[in-house]
Amino acid sequence: MKAPIDVTVVLLDGGWVSTSLGPIEVFHSAGLLWNGLQGQAAQPRFRVRTASIDGGAVSSVYGVALMPQSAIGKVKHSDLILVGSPSPALLETFAYDPKLIAWLRSAHRRGTHIAAVCSGVACVAAAGLLDGHRATTHWALADMLRRRFPAVQWQPDKFVTEDNGLYCGGGMYASIDLSLYLVEKFCGRDVALQSARALLVSMPRTCQASYGTVPLSRPHSDERIRSAEEFLQHHFRETVSAQALAAHVGMSPRNLIRRFKEATGNLPNAYVQNLRIAAARELLEGSTQSVQTISGRVGYDDVAHFRNLFKRQTGMTPADYRRRFGQLAVARGELPAPPAGSVTPTAVAVRH
């Protein structure tokens, strides 16, 4: 097994404790809590450290104090940094601590992944790291941050965004969604599902406007194609022709298809297919709906065609996928447990 991933959770004064403690507990539990509950050997996936700007205690907006393990300046290496929510007053003054800004910039230059939750996203934006990239924040802060940081591609309808090694979570309790998203990214879906089951929380929602686990394309700077992606993410259940999509972004169909493939690595039809399969996976994991119903909900009237596409992408039939990954619904009593002695598939679903 690989060495644990080093993650530093930054505690900021006057903020909301849950945006820091939630991620700490999710990262700490990965490979530990589920394994302990099942009588298996511990396999910690993260090595969690807490830090404040000066190493001193921080106080929450409601008076609960937290004592970090170190100052940020003493953190010499971290694979992942997560910034919690700071004081609301910070957003009114935009007086970000220069030590924090410089530290985040330096870490990002070294290749460290940077994540932030709620108003903590503003700190990453103030460091200039989000310029030209997608980001989300709490919906009530979106307009203010859009005015303050116009170079950021704000997407406040999302719970979670990922762009170029930068990860953002929307509101306070979206910190759990973001943390589980990162567990899945770094450790795989099995570990993320086990962590979610052990903590009795749902797998991450990434988009408020659709079913959830919407895969983002590789980073690019083509604004018209970003607009086309946004449109498809909101209308993936419908049949959208290349002509209609091209008209939406003011391009010719031929030019759209060429630039879409260059920017995302996929043709529009394949991109929509990925969105539909991702939505189907979430429904299979957390609902009792039939495969035929799910097929129709994600845009496929032909259930046989849906089954073939699903198996091609994940290596499993929808029924097999549900038996393996529908664990949260079983834990909540919404799905029957598999018969004693039954064997579930061992293939791992692949995110495209």
C-alpha positions as CSV (number, residue, x, y, z in Angstrom):
1,M,0.0,0.0,0.0
2,K,1.2,3.5,-0.8
3,A,2.2,5.9,1.9
4,P,-0.6,8.1,3.3
5,I,-1.3,11.3,1.5
6,D,-0.3,14.4,3.5
7,V,-3.1,16.8,3.9
8,T,-3.0,20.1,5.8
9,V,-6.3,21.7,7.0
10,V,-5.9,25.4,7.5
11,L,-7.9,26.8,10.5
12,L,-8.9,30.5,10.1
13,D,-10.1,32.8,12.9
14,G,-13.7,33.7,13.2
15,G,-15.0,31.1,10.8
16,W,-17.3,28.0,11.0
17,V,-15.8,25.0,12.7
18,S,-17.6,22.5,10.6
19,T,-15.7,23.6,7.4
20,S,-12.5,22.4,9.0
21,L,-13.6,19.6,11.4
22,G,-15.7,17.9,8.7
23,P,-12.8,17.4,6.3
24,I,-10.5,16.5,9.1
25,E,-12.8,13.6,10.2
26,V,-13.5,12.5,6.6
27,F,-9.8,12.3,5.7
28,H,-8.9,10.7,9.1
29,S,-11.6,8.0,8.7
30,A,-10.5,7.0,5.2
31,G,-9.1,3.5,5.5
32,L,-9.6,3.5,9.3
33,L,-13.2,3.7,10.4
34,W,-14.7,1.3,7.9
35,N,-11.8,-1.2,8.4
36,G,-12.2,-1.1,12.2
37,L,-16.0,-1.6,11.9
38,Q,-15.4,-4.6,9.7
39,G,-12.6,-6.1,11.8
40,Q,-10.0,-5.4,9.1
41,A,-6.5,-4.1,9.4
42,A,-6.2,-0.3,9.5
43,Q,-5.0,1.2,6.2
44,P,-4.9,5.0,6.8
45,R,-5.1,6.8,3.5
46,F,-4.3,10.3,4.8
47,R,-1.9,11.9,7.3
48,V,-3.9,14.9,8.5
49,R,-2.3,18.0,10.0
50,T,-3.9,21.2,11.2
51,A,-2.3,24.6,10.9
52,S,-3.2,28.2,11.6
53,I,-1.4,31.3,10.1
54,D,0.7,31.9,13.2
55,G,0.4,28.5,15.0
56,G,-1.9,29.9,17.7
57,A,-5.4,28.9,18.6
58,V,-8.3,30.2,16.4
59,S,-11.8,31.0,17.6
60,S,-15.0,30.3,15.6
61,V,-17.7,32.7,14.8
62,Y,-19.6,31.3,17.8
63,G,-16.7,31.1,20.3
64,V,-15.5,27.5,20.0
65,A,-11.7,27.6,20.0
66,L,-9.5,25.2,18.0
67,M,-5.8,24.6,18.6
68,P,-3.8,23.7,15.5
69,Q,-0.7,21.5,15.4
70,S,1.6,24.1,13.8
71,A,1.9,27.4,11.9
72,I,1.6,27.2,8.1
73,G,5.2,28.4,7.7
74,K,6.4,25.2,9.4
75,V,4.5,23.0,6.9
76,K,7.3,22.0,4.5
77,H,5.4,19.5,2.5
78,S,1.7,18.8,1.8
79,D,0.1,16.9,-1.0
80,L,-3.2,18.6,-0.4
81,I,-4.1,21.8,1.4
82,L,-7.7,22.5,2.5
83,V,-8.7,26.1,3.6
84,G,-11.7,26.3,6.0
85,S,-14.1,29.2,6.2
86,P,-12.7,32.5,7.7
87,S,-14.5,35.3,9.5
88,P,-17.4,36.9,7.6
89,A,-15.7,40.2,8.4
90,L,-12.8,39.2,6.2
91,L,-15.0,39.3,3.2
92,E,-16.2,42.8,4.0
93,T,-12.6,44.1,4.1
94,F,-10.8,41.7,1.8
95,A,-7.8,42.1,4.2
96,Y,-6.3,38.7,3.6
97,D,-3.2,37.8,5.6
98,P,-0.2,38.2,3.3
99,K,1.5,35.2,4.9
100,L,-1.4,32.9,3.9
101,I,-1.5,34.3,0.4
102,A,2.2,33.8,-0.2
103,W,2.1,30.3,1.4
104,L,-0.7,29.2,-0.9
105,R,1.0,30.6,-4.0
106,S,4.2,28.8,-3.1
107,A,2.5,25.5,-2.4
108,H,0.6,25.7,-5.7
109,R,3.9,26.3,-7.6
110,R,5.3,23.2,-6.0
111,G,2.4,21.2,-7.3
112,T,0.3,20.9,-4.2
113,H,-3.4,20.4,-4.7
114,I,-5.4,23.3,-3.1
115,A,-9.0,23.0,-1.8
116,A,-11.2,25.5,-0.1
117,V,-14.7,25.6,1.3
118,C,-17.4,28.3,1.5
119,S,-15.9,31.7,2.2
120,G,-12.4,30.1,2.3
121,V,-12.6,30.0,-1.5
122,A,-12.1,33.8,-1.4
123,C,-8.6,33.3,0.1
124,V,-7.6,31.1,-2.8
125,A,-9.0,33.6,-5.2
126,A,-7.1,36.4,-3.5
127,A,-3.9,34.5,-4.1
128,G,-4.7,34.7,-7.9
129,L,-4.8,30.9,-8.2
130,L,-8.4,30.7,-9.4
131,D,-8.0,33.3,-12.2
132,G,-9.3,31.7,-15.4
133,H,-10.5,28.6,-13.6
134,R,-13.9,27.3,-12.4
135,A,-14.8,27.7,-8.8
136,T,-17.8,27.6,-6.6
137,T,-18.7,29.2,-3.2
138,H,-21.8,29.7,-1.0
139,W,-24.6,31.0,-3.2
140,A,-25.0,34.1,-1.0
141,L,-21.4,35.1,-1.5
142,A,-21.3,34.5,-5.3
143,D,-22.2,38.0,-6.5
144,M,-19.8,39.7,-4.1
145,L,-16.9,37.5,-5.1
146,R,-17.8,37.8,-8.8
147,R,-17.4,41.5,-8.5
148,R,-14.2,41.3,-6.4
149,F,-12.6,38.5,-8.5
150,P,-14.0,38.9,-12.1
151,A,-11.3,36.7,-13.7
152,V,-12.6,33.6,-11.9
153,Q,-15.2,31.4,-13.7
154,W,-17.7,31.4,-10.8
155,Q,-20.2,28.5,-10.9
156,P,-22.3,28.9,-7.7
157,D,-24.8,26.3,-8.8
158,K,-22.2,23.6,-8.1
159,F,-21.5,22.0,-4.8
160,V,-18.0,21.0,-5.9
161,T,-15.7,22.1,-8.7
162,E,-12.4,20.8,-9.8
163,D,-10.1,22.7,-12.2
164,N,-6.3,22.4,-12.6
165,G,-5.6,20.9,-9.2
166,L,-7.9,23.5,-7.5
167,Y,-11.0,22.3,-5.7
168,C,-13.9,24.3,-4.2
169,G,-16.9,23.5,-2.0
170,G,-20.0,25.5,-1.9
171,G,-21.5,26.0,1.6
172,M,-20.5,24.9,5.0
173,Y,-21.8,21.4,4.8
174,A,-20.5,21.1,1.3
175,S,-17.2,20.5,3.1
176,I,-18.3,16.9,3.5
177,D,-19.1,16.6,-0.2
178,L,-15.7,18.1,-1.1
179,S,-13.8,15.9,1.3
180,L,-15.4,12.7,0.0
181,Y,-14.8,13.9,-3.6
182,L,-11.2,14.2,-2.7
183,V,-11.1,10.8,-1.0
184,E,-12.5,9.3,-4.2
185,K,-10.0,11.2,-6.4
186,F,-6.9,10.3,-4.4
187,C,-8.0,6.8,-3.1
188,G,-10.6,5.5,-5.4
189,R,-14.4,5.0,-5.3
190,D,-14.3,1.9,-3.0
191,V,-12.5,3.8,-0.2
192,A,-14.9,6.8,-0.6
193,L,-18.0,4.6,-0.5
194,Q,-16.6,2.8,2.6
195,S,-15.9,6.1,4.3
196,A,-19.4,7.4,3.5
197,R,-21.0,4.2,4.8
198,A,-19.0,4.3,8.0
199,L,-19.8,8.0,8.6
200,L,-23.5,7.5,7.6
201,V,-23.3,10.3,5.0
202,S,-24.2,10.3,1.3
203,M,-21.6,10.3,-1.5
204,P,-20.8,13.8,-2.7
205,R,-23.2,16.0,-4.6
206,T,-21.2,18.1,-7.1
207,C,-24.0,20.0,-8.9
208,Q,-27.2,21.5,-7.5
209,A,-28.8,21.8,-10.9
210,S,-28.5,18.1,-11.9
211,Y,-28.1,14.7,-10.4
212,G,-24.7,15.2,-8.9
213,T,-21.5,13.5,-9.9
214,V,-20.8,15.5,-13.1
215,P,-17.3,14.8,-14.5
216,L,-15.5,17.9,-15.4
217,S,-13.3,17.9,-18.5
218,R,-9.6,18.5,-18.5
219,P,-8.6,22.2,-17.9
220,H,-8.9,24.5,-20.8
221,S,-9.4,28.2,-21.5
222,D,-11.9,28.2,-24.4
223,E,-14.7,30.3,-22.9
224,R,-17.2,29.3,-25.6
225,I,-16.6,25.7,-25.0
226,R,-17.0,26.2,-21.3
227,S,-20.4,27.8,-22.1
228,A,-21.2,24.7,-24.2
229,E,-20.3,22.4,-21.4
230,E,-22.5,24.3,-19.0
231,F,-25.4,24.0,-21.3
232,L,-24.9,20.3,-21.7
233,Q,-24.6,19.8,-18.0
234,H,-28.0,21.4,-17.5
235,H,-29.7,19.6,-20.5
236,F,-27.9,16.2,-20.7
237,R,-31.2,14.4,-20.3
238,E,-32.5,16.0,-23.5
239,T,-31.5,15.4,-27.2
240,V,-29.3,18.4,-28.1
241,S,-28.2,18.6,-31.7
242,A,-24.8,20.0,-32.7
243,Q,-26.7,22.7,-34.5
244,A,-28.6,23.7,-31.4
245,L,-25.5,23.7,-29.3
246,A,-23.5,25.7,-31.8
247,A,-26.3,28.2,-32.1
248,H,-26.3,28.6,-28.3
249,V,-22.6,29.6,-28.2
250,G,-22.6,31.5,-31.5
251,M,-20.5,29.1,-33.6
252,S,-20.8,27.0,-36.6
253,P,-21.5,23.3,-35.9
254,R,-18.2,22.3,-37.6
255,N,-16.1,24.8,-35.6
256,L,-17.9,23.8,-32.4
257,I,-17.2,20.1,-32.8
258,R,-13.5,20.8,-33.6
259,R,-13.0,23.1,-30.7
260,F,-15.0,21.0,-28.3
261,K,-12.8,18.0,-29.0
262,E,-9.6,20.0,-28.7
263,A,-10.7,21.6,-25.4
264,T,-12.4,18.6,-23.6
265,G,-10.9,15.6,-25.3
266,N,-14.4,14.4,-26.2
267,L,-16.9,15.0,-29.0
268,P,-20.2,16.6,-27.7
269,N,-22.1,13.3,-28.0
270,A,-19.5,11.4,-25.9
271,Y,-19.5,14.2,-23.4
272,V,-23.3,13.9,-23.0
273,Q,-23.0,10.1,-22.7
274,N,-20.4,10.6,-19.8
275,L,-22.8,12.9,-18.0
276,R,-25.7,10.5,-18.4
277,I,-23.7,7.5,-17.1
278,A,-22.4,9.5,-14.2
279,A,-26.0,10.5,-13.2
280,A,-27.1,6.9,-13.6
281,R,-24.3,5.7,-11.3
282,E,-25.5,8.1,-8.6
283,L,-29.1,6.9,-8.9
284,L,-28.0,3.3,-8.8
285,E,-25.9,3.9,-5.6
286,G,-28.6,5.8,-3.7
287,S,-32.1,4.9,-4.9
288,T,-34.4,2.0,-5.2
289,Q,-35.6,2.9,-8.7
290,S,-35.6,0.2,-11.4
291,V,-32.9,0.2,-14.1
292,Q,-35.6,0.9,-16.7
293,T,-36.7,4.0,-14.7
294,I,-33.2,5.2,-14.2
295,S,-32.5,4.7,-17.9
296,G,-35.4,7.0,-18.8
297,R,-34.4,9.6,-16.2
298,V,-30.9,10.1,-17.6
299,G,-32.1,10.3,-21.2
300,Y,-32.2,6.7,-22.6
301,D,-35.6,5.4,-23.7
302,D,-34.0,2.1,-24.9
303,V,-33.0,0.3,-21.7
304,A,-31.0,-2.3,-23.6
305,H,-28.9,0.4,-25.2
306,F,-28.4,2.0,-21.8
307,R,-27.3,-1.3,-20.3
308,N,-24.7,-1.8,-23.0
309,L,-23.3,1.7,-22.7
310,F,-23.2,1.5,-18.9
311,K,-21.3,-1.8,-19.0
312,R,-18.9,-0.4,-21.7
313,Q,-18.0,2.5,-19.4
314,T,-17.9,0.8,-16.0
315,G,-17.2,-2.8,-16.7
316,M,-20.4,-3.8,-15.0
317,T,-24.1,-4.1,-15.8
318,P,-26.3,-1.6,-13.9
319,A,-27.5,-4.5,-11.7
320,D,-24.0,-5.6,-10.8
321,Y,-23.0,-2.0,-10.2
322,R,-25.9,-1.5,-7.8
323,R,-25.0,-4.7,-5.9
324,R,-21.5,-3.5,-5.5
325,F,-22.0,0.2,-4.9
326,G,-25.6,0.5,-3.6
327,Q,-24.2,0.2,-0.1
328,L,-25.5,3.5,1.4
329,A,-29.1,2.6,0.4
330,V,-28.7,-0.8,2.1
331,A,-27.4,0.8,5.2
332,R,-30.4,3.1,5.3
333,G,-32.7,0.2,4.7
334,E,-33.9,1.4,1.3
335,L,-32.4,-1.6,-0.5
336,P,-32.4,-5.2,0.6
337,A,-29.0,-6.6,1.6
338,P,-27.5,-9.2,-0.7
339,P,-28.1,-12.8,0.3
340,A,-25.7,-14.3,2.8
341,G,-22.6,-15.8,1.1
342,S,-23.3,-13.9,-2.2
343,V,-20.3,-12.6,-4.0
344,T,-20.2,-9.1,-5.4
345,P,-18.2,-8.2,-8.6
346,T,-14.6,-7.2,-8.0
347,A,-14.2,-4.9,-11.0
348,V,-13.7,-1.2,-10.1
349,A,-15.9,1.3,-11.8
350,V,-13.9,3.8,-14.0
351,R,-14.8,7.5,-14.1
352,H,-14.6,8.9,-17.6
